[in-house]
């Protein structure tokens, strides 16, 4: 029995060498992809039939400055495929391209290079429409108010000053905000550092969890922030791991997002009758394993399917390393798990929250990791480095007698509930 897992832009393979009986204990989960139509038809229908909203071309009439918020390359949203449709809608509403600005909603991610920006929006759009990296620096943002949960809301000035804001993105379950997409393009996407940190600090509440929206404090806080600097129109897609568009929603930024989230739940949530002894997981390859900051989300999903004390074999290339300086500082300088937990309990620290998540996994499970990160760093993080998937699998299977095995080739997009009848 052979397994194949994405790794950056490569594929890793391993032979499990199991008996016929043992192969019966192997299960693979991946997004439940339905038959789909032509992508252009899906996108046009969403724009032509917006949910609880006028069409975008109607909203654009008599406006002077439009901003289109888009995700960076760490996300799966195929911006270059839907951006021309949005620009055409704005032009149909009377706006010139000189009145439009595309803002990459970075949150606290690094700026994108000009080459990356071109790849993100497409060569034609890059030439025709002004494209900016968002800045989270306080001097580049405008204060617009404070939420009832105490989050000061500062928004990137070009976004705050526009009179028409369009949020785009991709909807999938999200560890803190319930689902990605929606108003997340605005906050944290185009917010200041202090806004982002305060909103993320709400994630210590146990209601801030994947696929949960109704009373999720992170989601409700960012949606309250959006009341102070409204997004007038949303366009979100749901995609498979290869960025193929499965569905799209458009219109009112909350109502249409809720419709899309319900659809995403059907595609990305999986139920298992019991936890597994061995989970073999990949972050899903590029861009989900660009750095460890992003890849930890996949490791968290793998842990949800594992029994306490089990083994996770985890593949994440992480060619950009940690992806966050604070995360790196915690992992390399505070190596005692108890101290990490204590420090995090005393104060939420963005970046430190990833160290807290990772430590919670590695103290409860063995993690065998295949990565481009150096072996000493992997060991400092409490994981066991292996140079090949085959070597890691051979070692895991030596420790476990007739294990129940779960394979998650796209763990970033696979969310698991255990103890559920299937």
QUIQUIBEL-V90583 format. One record per residue. N is the residue number from 1. RES is the residue in three letters. NEAR is the number of other ideal C-beta (glycine too) atoms within 8 Angstrom. Layout:
BEGIN
n res near
N RES NEAR
N RES NEAR
END
This chain:
BEGIN
n res near
1 UNK 8
2 UNK 7
3 UNK 12
4 UNK 7
5 UNK 14
6 UNK 16
7 UNK 13
8 UNK 10
9 UNK 4
10 UNK 8
11 UNK 8
12 UNK 13
13 UNK 10
14 UNK 11
15 UNK 7
16 UNK 13
17 UNK 5
18 UNK 9
19 UNK 5
20 UNK 6
21 UNK 7
22 UNK 10
23 UNK 10
24 UNK 6
25 UNK 10
26 UNK 12
27 UNK 10
28 UNK 9
29 UNK 9
30 UNK 11
31 UNK 10
32 UNK 7
33 UNK 9
34 UNK 6
35 UNK 2
36 UNK 10
37 UNK 5
38 UNK 5
39 UNK 10
40 UNK 6
41 UNK 8
42 UNK 14
43 UNK 14
44 UNK 9
45 UNK 9
46 UNK 12
47 UNK 14
48 UNK 7
49 UNK 7
50 UNK 15
51 UNK 11
52 UNK 7
53 UNK 12
54 UNK 6
55 UNK 10
56 UNK 16
57 UNK 10
58 UNK 8
59 UNK 13
60 UNK 14
61 UNK 8
62 UNK 3
63 UNK 13
64 UNK 4
65 UNK 10
66 UNK 15
67 UNK 14
68 UNK 13
69 UNK 16
70 UNK 16
71 UNK 13
72 UNK 11
73 UNK 9
74 UNK 10
75 UNK 10
76 UNK 10
77 UNK 12
78 UNK 10
79 UNK 12
80 UNK 9
81 UNK 9
82 UNK 13
83 UNK 15
84 UNK 10
85 UNK 10
86 UNK 14
87 UNK 14
88 UNK 8
89 UNK 13
90 UNK 15
91 UNK 10
92 UNK 8
93 UNK 13
94 UNK 8
95 UNK 12
96 UNK 6
97 UNK 9
98 UNK 5
99 UNK 9
100 UNK 14
101 UNK 13
102 UNK 14
103 UNK 16
104 UNK 14
105 UNK 15
106 UNK 13
107 UNK 10
108 UNK 9
109 UNK 7
110 UNK 4
111 UNK 5
112 UNK 11
113 UNK 6
114 UNK 5
115 UNK 6
116 UNK 9
117 UNK 13
118 UNK 10
119 UNK 7
120 UNK 13
121 UNK 13
122 UNK 11
123 UNK 6
124 UNK 7
125 UNK 14
126 UNK 11
127 UNK 5
128 UNK 7
129 UNK 11
130 UNK 7
131 UNK 11
132 UNK 9
133 UNK 9
134 UNK 13
135 UNK 7
136 UNK 13
137 UNK 8
138 UNK 8
139 UNK 4
140 UNK 8
141 UNK 16
142 UNK 9
143 UNK 7
144 UNK 9
145 UNK 7
146 UNK 6
147 UNK 10
148 UNK 4
149 UNK 9
150 UNK 7
151 UNK 12
152 UNK 9
153 UNK 15
154 UNK 12
155 UNK 16
156 UNK 15
157 UNK 9
158 UNK 10
159 UNK 15
160 UNK 11
161 UNK 7
162 UNK 11
163 UNK 6
164 UNK 14
165 UNK 14
166 UNK 16
167 UNK 16
168 UNK 16
169 UNK 17
170 UNK 13
171 UNK 16
172 UNK 12
173 UNK 13
174 UNK 10
175 UNK 9
176 UNK 9
177 UNK 12
178 UNK 15
179 UNK 17
180 UNK 12
181 UNK 13
182 UNK 17
183 UNK 14
184 UNK 14
185 UNK 15
186 UNK 18
187 UNK 15
188 UNK 11
189 UNK 14
190 UNK 12
191 UNK 17
192 UNK 12
193 UNK 9
194 UNK 9
195 UNK 17
196 UNK 15
197 UNK 10
198 UNK 11
199 UNK 15
200 UNK 13
201 UNK 8
202 UNK 13
203 UNK 11
204 UNK 6
205 UNK 8
206 UNK 4
207 UNK 8
208 UNK 15
209 UNK 10
210 UNK 9
211 UNK 11
212 UNK 10
213 UNK 9
214 UNK 4
215 UNK 6
216 UNK 13
217 UNK 11
218 UNK 15
219 UNK 12
220 UNK 10
221 UNK 13
222 UNK 15
223 UNK 11
224 UNK 10
225 UNK 18
226 UNK 13
227 UNK 6
228 UNK 8
229 UNK 11
230 UNK 8
231 UNK 13
232 UNK 8
233 UNK 15
234 UNK 15
235 UNK 15
236 UNK 17
237 UNK 15
238 UNK 14
239 UNK 13
240 UNK 9
241 UNK 13
242 UNK 5
243 UNK 9
244 UNK 9
245 UNK 15
246 UNK 12
247 UNK 10
248 UNK 14
249 UNK 15
250 UNK 15
251 UNK 12
252 UNK 10
253 UNK 15
254 UNK 9
255 UNK 11
256 UNK 17
257 UNK 16
258 UNK 9
259 UNK 10
260 UNK 17
261 UNK 15
262 UNK 8
263 UNK 12
264 UNK 13
265 UNK 10
266 UNK 8
267 UNK 12
268 UNK 13
269 UNK 11
270 UNK 9
271 UNK 10
272 UNK 15
273 UNK 8
274 UNK 8
275 UNK 9
276 UNK 15
277 UNK 10
278 UNK 16
279 UNK 16
280 UNK 12
281 UNK 16
282 UNK 17
283 UNK 17
284 UNK 13
285 UNK 14
286 UNK 9
287 UNK 9
288 UNK 15
289 UNK 19
290 UNK 13
291 UNK 14
292 UNK 13
293 UNK 11
294 UNK 14
295 UNK 14
296 UNK 11
297 UNK 11
298 UNK 18
299 UNK 17
300 UNK 11
301 UNK 15
302 UNK 14
303 UNK 12
304 UNK 10
305 UNK 13
306 UNK 15
307 UNK 8
308 UNK 6
309 UNK 6
310 UNK 13
311 UNK 14
312 UNK 17
313 UNK 14
314 UNK 15
315 UNK 16
316 UNK 15
317 UNK 13
318 UNK 15
319 UNK 8
320 UNK 6
321 UNK 9
322 UNK 11
323 UNK 12
324 UNK 11
325 UNK 7
326 UNK 10
327 UNK 15
328 UNK 11
329 UNK 10
330 UNK 15
331 UNK 14
332 UNK 8
333 UNK 6
334 UNK 10
335 UNK 6
336 UNK 6
337 UNK 9
338 UNK 6
339 UNK 8
340 UNK 14
341 UNK 11
342 UNK 8
343 UNK 12
344 UNK 13
345 UNK 5
346 UNK 5
347 UNK 5
348 UNK 11
349 UNK 10
350 UNK 10
351 UNK 14
352 UNK 14
353 UNK 12
354 UNK 13
355 UNK 14
356 UNK 11
357 UNK 10
358 UNK 13
359 UNK 12
360 UNK 9
361 UNK 13
362 UNK 12
363 UNK 7
364 UNK 8
365 UNK 12
366 UNK 8
367 UNK 13
368 UNK 14
369 UNK 13
370 UNK 15
371 UNK 10
372 UNK 6
373 UNK 8
374 UNK 5
375 UNK 6
376 UNK 6
377 UNK 10
378 UNK 13
379 UNK 10
380 UNK 9
381 UNK 9
382 UNK 10
383 UNK 11
384 UNK 9
385 UNK 10
386 UNK 11
387 UNK 5
388 UNK 9
389 UNK 14
390 UNK 9
391 UNK 9
392 UNK 14
393 UNK 13
394 UNK 8
395 UNK 10
396 UNK 12
397 UNK 12
398 UNK 6
399 UNK 6
400 UNK 10
401 UNK 3
402 UNK 6
403 UNK 10
404 UNK 9
405 UNK 13
406 UNK 14
407 UNK 13
408 UNK 17
409 UNK 12
410 UNK 13
411 UNK 14
412 UNK 12
413 UNK 12
414 UNK 13
415 UNK 12
416 UNK 12
417 UNK 10
418 UNK 11
419 UNK 7
420 UNK 8
421 UNK 4
422 UNK 5
END
